[in-house]
Amino acid sequence: MRKHLFFLTAMISSLWAQTVTMQECIEKTLYSHPDIKTFMLEVSKSEQNYQLARSAYLPHIDFEAEYDFRRTFALPQNGKFRTVEEGGWQAGVALRQKVWDFSKTTSLIHSADLQKDIARLSVEEAKNLMIYRVESLYETVVIQKEIIRVRKKDMQAKKELYEQAEAFVEQGLKTTSDSTRFLSAFYAAKDALGAAESSYMKTIATLSLYTAEQIDFEAEFENNLLTEVKDLEKNRKKLKQEMLENNIQLKIYDKTIQKDTLLHRSAKAAHYGSIDAVASYTRFDTLNAYDTGVVGVTLNIPIYTGSQISAQEQISRIETAAAKEAKASKSLALSEELEGLIIDLAQYKNTLQAKHAQLEASLSTKKLLEARYKEGLSTYIEVLDAMSSYLSSKLEILEAYYGIAMAQNRIKYLTGVQK
């Protein structure tokens, strides 16, 4: 009856267990994470800066009015001047339209347009980085659940050995040292299981914060971690080329170099001044009432600005050169990281082959020594050593699979192929 009740409870729990997919976690994180929202606001800001830069080439119209309660006027009379104090007012409209400034404003407009592209690329980069983090967290959860499963089996096996040793002690076939040592091993396994469960709960809590949705500790996860092992070593050159062409950070550097080049061009053009069309109409009502109007062209050429314009030009030139060097440095760092990841993947594959062979050998040894222990032909120390070797092999295999998953995720992020 108890057995039937247990299986019924297990079936009900499995039916109601929450199933969490990696794609769901990614979508929820991209929708709710504040870092993504912050970069989206930067896009809006860059669009407004672009409109601000364009406004320099649009007509500027100002209305100005003035009322004087008392104003002193000088009037000629009999070869002399006399003063008269009167009130009055004036009001007018002035229009100024930039005609030409040697591409200074045009360069600023184009640089603002490039800043919009940089902001959009920054959003894409933030999303790619967030996908990489979520995938890493998700696969950490998967591997930790596997570790918990292995730890539980190890604890159960040591508990069974302890109970078996206790029975042998009662029958006078073993000494108390056997049961005591197995009991100690059981408690050590139990403690290791508790540590694994604690790490798992921490990772679940972090993933819940990323997705802005509470994930149940008993949730089920997709587990393709132990089956997908890609051979990327043969595609080393292709991967490096994809990274140099598609990496978002490098694209941002390209846009930044173009933007700084335009700012340098704008700073150089500031030496030549600008030509503006002006027009105004003003109504005066003081001692006399009259209208004035102006339509013309103004030329403004800076003669001396205290080296302000020259300094700004040099700053722009230096920033352009610095951006080029920064891109070259980033390319080297990314290439180095990619090479290291490809080498790690090859090593992990070799490790898997060796650990699988070691696992089979340790399993055979473990079974043999457990059988010999029952017959009194081996000691508890040999049994525990065999169990420890078997456990280490299983955990090291899981560690290798985890390392492969992390490396593949990082390569996807570096080559800009995140979706």
VEXMINU-744176 format. One record per residue (C-alpha): x, y, z; residue in three letters. Coordinates in Angstrom, 2 decimals. Layout:
% residues N
       c1       c2       c3  type
        X        Y        Z   ALA
...
***
This chain:
% residues 419
       c1       c2       c3  type
     0.00     0.00     0.00   MET
     2.82     2.39     0.90   ARG
     4.61     1.61    -2.34   LYS
     1.50     2.45    -4.39   HIS
     1.03     5.68    -2.43   LEU
     4.66     6.68    -3.06   PHE
     4.39     6.15    -6.82   PHE
     1.08     8.04    -6.92   LEU
     2.62    10.98    -5.09   THR
     5.60    10.98    -7.43   ALA
     3.35    10.98   -10.51   MET
     1.28    13.90    -9.17   ILE
     4.44    15.87    -8.35   SER
     5.83    15.30   -11.85   SER
     2.58    16.47   -13.41   LEU
     2.57    19.70   -11.40   TRP
     6.34    20.35   -11.58   ALA
     7.28    23.61   -13.23   GLN
     9.16    23.17   -16.52   THR
    11.54    25.99   -17.35   VAL
    13.13    26.23   -20.81   THR
    16.24    28.17   -21.67   MET
    14.42    30.21   -24.33   GLN
    11.82    31.32   -21.78   GLU
    14.55    32.46   -19.42   CYS
    16.28    34.41   -22.21   ILE
    13.08    36.12   -23.38   GLU
    12.00    37.10   -19.85   LYS
    15.46    38.47   -19.05   THR
    15.67    40.54   -22.23   LEU
    12.20    41.94   -21.51   TYR
    12.70    42.85   -17.86   SER
    16.39    43.38   -17.13   HIS
    17.23    47.03   -16.27   PRO
    20.53    46.95   -18.21   ASP
    18.64    46.40   -21.46   ILE
    16.18    49.19   -20.61   LYS
    19.08    51.53   -19.84   THR
    20.65    50.95   -23.26   PHE
    17.27    51.43   -24.92   MET
    17.07    54.84   -23.26   LEU
    20.53    55.61   -24.67   GLU
    19.11    54.93   -28.13   VAL
    16.34    57.47   -27.52   SER
    18.89    59.95   -26.22   LYS
    21.10    59.54   -29.30   SER
    18.08    60.15   -31.56   GLU
    17.41    63.42   -29.76   GLN
    21.08    64.41   -30.06   ASN
    20.82    63.77   -33.79   TYR
    17.82    66.09   -34.01   GLN
    19.78    68.65   -32.00   LEU
    22.69    68.50   -34.45   ALA
    20.35    68.84   -37.45   ARG
    18.72    71.90   -35.94   SER
    21.89    73.90   -36.65   ALA
    21.03    73.84   -40.37   TYR
    17.39    74.80   -39.84   LEU
    16.17    78.44   -39.68   PRO
    16.27    80.02   -36.24   HIS
    13.58    82.61   -35.61   ILE
    13.56    84.80   -32.50   ASP
    11.03    87.30   -31.25   PHE
    12.30    90.13   -29.07   GLU
    10.38    92.87   -27.30   ALA
    11.45    95.64   -24.95   GLU
     9.55    98.30   -23.00   TYR
    11.39   101.19   -21.31   ASP
     9.64   103.18   -18.57   PHE
    12.27   105.89   -18.92   ARG
    15.05   106.27   -21.44   ARG
    17.43   109.13   -22.20   THR
    17.61   110.37   -25.79   PHE
    20.19   112.90   -27.11   ALA
    18.85   115.44   -29.64   LEU
    20.89   118.07   -31.59   PRO
    19.68   121.65   -31.07   GLN
    21.50   124.83   -32.21   ASN
    24.76   122.95   -32.67   GLY
    24.50   121.36   -29.26   LYS
    22.96   118.27   -27.81   PHE
    20.15   118.25   -25.32   ARG
    18.67   115.22   -23.60   THR
    15.08   114.13   -23.37   VAL
    13.72   111.41   -21.11   GLU
    10.81   109.49   -22.51   GLU
     9.30   106.02   -22.30   GLY
     8.94   103.72   -25.30   GLY
     8.94   100.23   -26.63   TRP
    10.27    98.12   -29.47   GLN
     9.42    94.69   -30.81   ALA
    10.78    92.64   -33.66   GLY
    11.42    89.30   -35.28   VAL
    14.87    88.07   -36.40   ALA
    15.70    85.11   -38.64   LEU
    19.12    83.47   -39.01   ARG
    19.85    80.69   -41.49   GLN
    23.23    78.98   -41.74   LYS
    24.38    79.00   -45.35   VAL
    27.85    77.45   -45.22   TRP
    30.38    76.62   -42.53   ASP
    32.86    74.50   -44.50   PHE
    31.12    71.21   -43.51   SER
    31.52    71.82   -39.77   LYS
    27.80    71.30   -39.06   THR
    27.44    68.55   -41.68   THR
    30.23    66.59   -39.98   SER
    28.53    67.04   -36.60   LEU
    25.23    65.77   -38.04   ILE
    26.89    62.69   -39.53   HIS
    28.73    62.01   -36.26   SER
    25.42    62.23   -34.37   ALA
    23.94    59.78   -36.85   ASP
    26.83    57.41   -36.18   LEU
    26.21    57.79   -32.45   GLN
    22.70    56.45   -33.06   LYS
    24.25    53.40   -34.73   ASP
    26.61    52.99   -31.76   ILE
    23.68    53.15   -29.34   ALA
    21.75    50.51   -31.31   ARG
    24.84    48.28   -31.43   LEU
    25.26    48.77   -27.68   SER
    21.73    47.46   -27.18   VAL
    22.55    44.45   -29.35   GLU
    25.78    43.88   -27.42   GLU
    23.93    44.12   -24.09   ALA
    21.39    41.57   -25.30   LYS
    24.11    39.19   -26.52   ASN
    25.92    39.48   -23.20   LEU
    22.68    38.89   -21.32   MET
    21.92    35.80   -23.44   ILE
    25.41    34.48   -22.67   TYR
    24.90    35.04   -18.94   ARG
    21.46    33.42   -18.91   VAL
    22.68    30.41   -20.90   GLU
    25.59    30.03   -18.50   SER
    23.30    30.26   -15.47   LEU
    20.83    27.82   -16.99   TYR
    23.49    25.24   -17.77   GLU
    24.99    25.74   -14.33   THR
    21.57    24.81   -12.92   VAL
    21.44    21.73   -15.14   VAL
    24.89    20.52   -14.12   ILE
    24.18    21.20   -10.44   GLN
    21.03    19.08   -10.63   LYS
    23.12    16.27   -12.10   GLU
    25.67    16.67    -9.33   ILE
    22.87    16.50    -6.74   ILE
    21.59    13.30    -8.36   ARG
    25.09    11.76    -8.26   VAL
    25.61    12.90    -4.67   ARG
    22.28    11.40    -3.60   LYS
    23.18     8.04    -5.12   LYS
    26.57     8.14    -3.43   ASP
    25.00     8.96    -0.06   MET
    22.42     6.20    -0.47   GLN
    25.11     3.66    -1.42   ALA
    27.17     4.53     1.65   LYS
    24.09     4.35     3.84   LYS
    23.37     0.86     2.52   GLU
    26.98    -0.18     3.17   LEU
    26.72     1.15     6.69   TYR
    23.52    -0.82     7.32   GLU
    25.14    -3.90     5.80   GLN
    28.21    -3.47     8.01   ALA
    25.96    -3.11    11.06   GLU
    24.31    -6.41    10.20   ALA
    27.73    -8.07     9.79   PHE
    28.79    -6.70    13.18   VAL
    25.72    -8.20    14.83   GLU
    26.56   -11.51    13.20   GLN
    30.14   -11.24    14.41   GLY
    31.52   -11.18    10.86   LEU
    32.90    -7.62    11.02   LYS
    34.23    -5.28    13.67   THR
    32.68    -2.01    14.77   THR
    35.44    -0.13    12.93   SER
    33.77    -1.15     9.65   ASP
    30.36     0.23    10.56   SER
    31.88     3.35    12.15   THR
    33.93     4.12     9.02   ARG
    30.96     3.61     6.72   PHE
    28.85     5.82     9.00   LEU
    31.51     8.55     8.78   SER
    31.56     8.21     4.99   ALA
    27.76     8.46     4.95   PHE
    27.82    11.71     6.93   TYR
    30.54    13.12     4.67   ALA
    28.43    12.26     1.62   ALA
    25.39    13.85     3.26   LYS
    27.35    17.04     3.92   ASP
    28.60    17.12     0.32   ALA
    25.01    16.71    -0.87   LEU
    23.91    19.62     1.31   GLY
    26.65    21.83    -0.14   ALA
    25.60    20.86    -3.69   ALA
    21.96    21.65    -2.92   GLU
    22.95    25.01    -1.41   SER
    24.91    25.95    -4.56   SER
    21.94    24.88    -6.68   TYR
    19.52    27.05    -4.70   MET
    21.84    30.06    -5.02   LYS
    22.00    29.65    -8.80   THR
    18.20    29.28    -8.99   ILE
    17.84    32.49    -6.96   ALA
    20.18    34.33    -9.34   THR
    18.32    33.03   -12.40   LEU
    15.04    34.14   -10.81   SER
    16.44    37.66   -10.38   LEU
    17.52    37.77   -14.03   TYR
    14.11    36.65   -15.31   THR
    12.16    38.72   -12.73   ALA
    10.10    35.60   -12.01   GLU
    10.40    33.17    -9.13   GLN
    11.64    29.76   -10.27   ILE
    10.71    26.82    -8.08   ASP
    13.56    24.75    -6.67   PHE
    11.76    21.61    -7.86   GLU
    11.43    22.90   -11.43   ALA
    12.45    20.77   -14.38   GLU
    15.02    22.00   -16.91   PHE
    16.01    21.04   -20.45   GLU
    18.99    18.75   -20.30   ASN
    20.91    18.60   -23.56   ASN
    24.13    19.56   -21.80   LEU
    25.47    16.02   -21.79   LEU
    24.90    15.32   -25.48   THR
    25.95    18.38   -27.52   GLU
    29.74    18.50   -27.97   VAL
    30.78    20.48   -31.04   LYS
    34.11    19.97   -32.80   ASP
    35.28    23.54   -33.46   LEU
    39.02    22.99   -33.76   GLU
    38.79    22.30   -37.51   LYS
    36.95    25.60   -38.04   ASN
    39.53    27.73   -36.23   ARG
    40.17    30.16   -39.12   LYS
    36.47    30.44   -39.98   LYS
    35.57    31.19   -36.35   LEU
    38.25    33.87   -36.10   LYS
    37.04    35.48   -39.33   GLN
    33.44    35.41   -38.08   GLU
    34.51    37.01   -34.83   MET
    36.41    39.83   -36.56   LEU
    33.45    40.49   -38.86   GLU
    30.51    40.00   -36.48   ASN
    31.72    40.82   -32.98   ASN
    29.55    43.70   -31.76   ILE
    32.30    45.31   -29.70   GLN
    34.53    45.55   -32.77   LEU
    31.64    47.01   -34.77   LYS
    31.19    49.65   -32.07   ILE
    34.89    50.52   -32.36   TYR
    34.51    50.89   -36.15   ASP
    31.61    53.30   -35.70   LYS
    33.49    55.17   -32.99   THR
    36.50    55.65   -35.29   ILE
    34.22    57.02   -38.01   GLN
    32.53    59.32   -35.53   LYS
    35.82    60.64   -34.13   ASP
    37.10    61.22   -37.67   THR
    34.06    63.37   -38.42   LEU
    34.48    65.29   -35.16   LEU
    38.09    65.96   -36.12   HIS
    36.94    67.22   -39.52   ARG
    34.36    69.46   -37.81   SER
    37.00    70.86   -35.45   ALA
    39.28    71.69   -38.40   LYS
    36.43    73.43   -40.23   ALA
    35.87    75.69   -37.21   ALA
    39.02    77.62   -38.24   HIS
    37.23    78.97   -41.33   TYR
    34.13    80.41   -39.69   GLY
    30.66    80.48   -41.23   SER
    28.37    82.34   -43.60   ILE
    24.82    83.04   -42.40   ASP
    21.78    84.63   -44.01   ALA
    19.99    87.09   -41.70   VAL
    16.69    88.94   -41.85   ALA
    14.87    91.00   -39.24   SER
    11.93    93.34   -38.81   TYR
    11.59    95.68   -35.81   THR
     8.94    98.22   -34.78   ARG
    10.12   101.20   -32.68   PHE
     7.77   103.50   -30.76   ASP
     9.87   105.93   -28.76   THR
    10.25   109.64   -29.59   LEU
     9.22   108.65   -33.06   ASN
     7.38   105.62   -34.38   ALA
     9.04   103.78   -37.28   TYR
     9.88   100.35   -38.66   ASP
    13.28    98.90   -39.63   THR
    14.08    95.86   -41.71   GLY
    17.28    93.99   -42.52   VAL
    18.00    91.32   -45.13   VAL
    21.59    90.30   -45.67   GLY
    24.48    87.90   -45.28   VAL
    27.03    87.80   -42.45   THR
    30.55    86.34   -42.45   LEU
    32.10    85.29   -39.15   ASN
    35.77    84.20   -39.17   ILE
    37.55    83.53   -35.88   PRO
    40.88    85.36   -35.73   ILE
    42.07    84.52   -32.24   TYR
    40.35    82.22   -29.75   THR
    43.12    81.57   -27.27   GLY
    44.04    78.30   -29.05   SER
    40.59    76.89   -28.19   GLN
    39.85    75.72   -31.72   ILE
    43.36    74.31   -32.26   SER
    43.20    72.43   -28.96   ALA
    39.82    70.96   -29.84   GLN
    41.17    69.86   -33.22   GLU
    44.14    68.12   -31.58   GLN
    41.87    66.43   -29.02   ILE
    39.68    65.06   -31.83   SER
    42.73    63.84   -33.72   ARG
    44.09    62.07   -30.62   ILE
    40.70    60.50   -29.85   GLU
    40.55    59.09   -33.40   THR
    44.02    57.58   -33.10   ALA
    43.19    56.22   -29.63   ALA
    40.01    54.56   -30.93   ALA
    42.00    52.83   -33.69   LYS
    44.54    51.52   -31.20   GLU
    41.77    50.44   -28.82   ALA
    40.14    48.43   -31.60   LYS
    43.46    46.77   -32.47   ALA
    44.01    45.91   -28.80   SER
    40.48    44.51   -28.48   LYS
    40.95    42.40   -31.62   SER
    44.11    40.90   -30.17   LEU
    42.42    40.17   -26.83   ALA
    39.41    38.55   -28.50   LEU
    41.62    36.47   -30.81   SER
    43.64    35.29   -27.82   GLU
    40.50    34.37   -25.91   GLU
    39.03    32.53   -28.90   LEU
    42.23    30.53   -29.41   GLU
    42.24    29.61   -25.74   GLY
    38.61    28.47   -25.85   LEU
    39.20    26.28   -28.91   ILE
    42.21    24.68   -27.20   ILE
    40.14    24.16   -24.05   ASP
    37.40    22.43   -26.06   LEU
    39.90    20.01   -27.58   ALA
    41.30    19.29   -24.14   GLN
    37.82    18.76   -22.67   TYR
    37.05    16.21   -25.41   LYS
    40.22    14.30   -24.58   ASN
    39.33    14.54   -20.89   THR
    35.88    13.09   -21.58   LEU
    37.31    10.10   -23.39   GLN
    39.76     9.41   -20.57   ALA
    37.20     9.93   -17.81   LYS
    34.61     7.68   -19.47   HIS
    37.22     4.91   -19.66   ALA
    38.19     5.61   -16.06   GLN
    34.52     5.52   -15.03   LEU
    33.99     2.08   -16.57   GLU
    37.12     0.75   -14.88   ALA
    36.23     2.24   -11.49   SER
    32.68     0.89   -11.74   LEU
    34.00    -2.63   -12.38   SER
    36.45    -2.28    -9.49   THR
    33.74    -0.92    -7.21   LYS
    31.37    -3.81    -7.96   LYS
    34.15    -6.37    -7.54   LEU
    35.35    -5.00    -4.21   LEU
    31.81    -4.68    -2.84   GLU
    31.20    -8.34    -3.72   ALA
    34.55    -9.35    -2.20   ARG
    33.75    -7.33     0.93   TYR
    30.56    -9.33     1.45   LYS
    32.67   -12.48     1.27   GLU
    35.24   -11.06     3.65   GLY
    37.97   -10.90     0.98   LEU
    38.47    -7.10     0.96   SER
    38.48    -4.36     3.57   THR
    36.20    -1.39     4.05   TYR
    39.13     0.87     3.11   ILE
    39.38    -0.76    -0.33   GLU
    35.61    -0.42    -0.81   VAL
    35.60     3.26     0.16   LEU
    38.60     3.97    -2.09   ASP
    36.80     2.32    -5.01   ALA
    33.65     4.32    -4.29   MET
    35.66     7.53    -4.07   SER
    37.34     6.81    -7.42   SER
    33.98     6.07    -9.03   TYR
    32.42     9.25    -7.60   LEU
    35.37    11.38    -8.71   SER
    35.13    10.01   -12.25   SER
    31.41    10.83   -12.49   LYS
    31.91    14.36   -11.10   LEU
    34.89    15.03   -13.38   GLU
    32.84    13.94   -16.40   ILE
    30.12    16.40   -15.39   LEU
    32.76    19.09   -14.91   GLU
    34.13    18.43   -18.40   ALA
    30.66    18.68   -19.95   TYR
    30.09    21.90   -18.05   TYR
    33.41    23.31   -19.27   GLY
    32.47    22.41   -22.85   ILE
    29.09    24.14   -22.53   ALA
    30.67    27.28   -21.07   MET
    33.32    27.41   -23.79   ALA
    30.76    26.94   -26.57   GLN
    28.54    29.66   -25.10   ASN
    31.48    32.03   -24.90   ARG
    32.48    31.31   -28.50   ILE
    28.91    32.05   -29.64   LYS
    29.06    35.34   -27.78   TYR
    32.49    36.31   -29.17   LEU
    31.54    35.48   -32.77   THR
    28.30    37.45   -32.52   GLY
    25.96    34.61   -33.40   VAL
    23.72    34.85   -30.32   GLN
    20.00    34.79   -31.07   LYS
***
